[in-house]
């Protein structure tokens, strides 16, 4: 992809020298190093997974991969990785699943969730992770708070595996 735009950043000569030194130490030119720092690979991976989630008729694998990525996030990278995700391209259930997963991760990391999470309205009717009616009471009782608020009833959340 051709790069046709630029961003100008004003720094002191000492700050620029430090940034150049750090970029060289990473084996990158200054622009590539700064882009890598500002747009980390995990962000690109999460965006790709959200697009995959929007396109698939069987979301379980995409949701599992999103789970794994969110579970591995550290507090320092959470905001950069999760801001401005393309949740609008998802159907109502998947948008709420993604928002609940991100919100649960934010709570685990004790950080504020990104603003787009609040823009995803809860489901009007309950959604259960299993069609077995006998499991509904269990799902109603065990769903994590972010999922319950969104009318999603699941058995596990970020960091758990079933």
PyMOL commands that set and color helices and strands:
alter all, ss='L'
color gray80, all
select helices_A, chain A and resi 13-25+30-38+41-55+60-72+75-82+87-89+92-109+115-119+133-142+145-149
alter helices_A, ss='H'
color red, helices_A
select strands_A, chain A and resi 127-128+152-153
alter strands_A, ss='S'
color yellow, strands_A
deselect
rebuild
show_as cartoon
